[in-house]
Amino acid sequence: MQNQLGVFVGSVVCLVSAGALAGSGTGEVSWGEATWDPVTGQGTVEVMWQCDVPLYGFQFNVPDDFLVVDVAPLECDEGWSLYNSDDLVLCFLIEQGAQIDATATPVGLVTMGFSASEGDELSFVGPIFANQDAQEIDIVADDVLVVGETLCPEDVYPAGSGDGAVDVNDVLAILGDWGSASSPYDVDGDGLIGVDDVLAVLNAWGLCG
């Protein structure tokens, strides 16, 4: 199943091999908002999409270090069938009119639950995205997500993911673990929660990015 995508158009099932057809639209797939818990190793990440033609189905694999736990719908909700195995995500249209329209602004297709370790790099392996005629869309799929990496290291709360802003929640998290030698809120990475961590947060105050 790794090299074929089933695209349901009405009652007809079409199969297309990777790289078989071109000139059927251009698009880009990327990783969106992500969370990850360093205690459990479990996380979630949105699959984002933009394209100049409607989308009728897609699939991709993940690197060997990752385990796909589940797939939840975003835009691929009613009228779509979602499937995953340990290393594969497969989603296709099952009702006419539920296709994802062409868009110049990235939209979330699905949220993928995964299991991985800090520092693992999540990339799209063998992605296939198809249009109405079951033709493979020419895509850019080079985005890489580093597990546990945040836009700003001072954004430590919630642990393992942050919330996109350095603010009072980060300060309170640090104060709650004050003096700890093993804490996910160790901003400066010196192995001890102390005044340097608070100062780093204050110096980076505001939205990440």
Secondary structure, DSSP 8 states (H G I E B T S, - for coil): -TTEEEEEETTEEEEEETTS--SS-EEEEEEEEEEE-TTT-EEEEEEEEEESS-B-EEEEE--TT-EEEEEEESSS-TTEEEEE-SSEEEEEE-STT-SB--EEEEEEEEEEEEE--TT-EE--EEEEEE-TTS-B-EEE----EETT--SSTT--SSTTT--SEESHHHHHHHHHTTT-SS-TT-TT-SSS-SHHHHHHHHHT-EE--
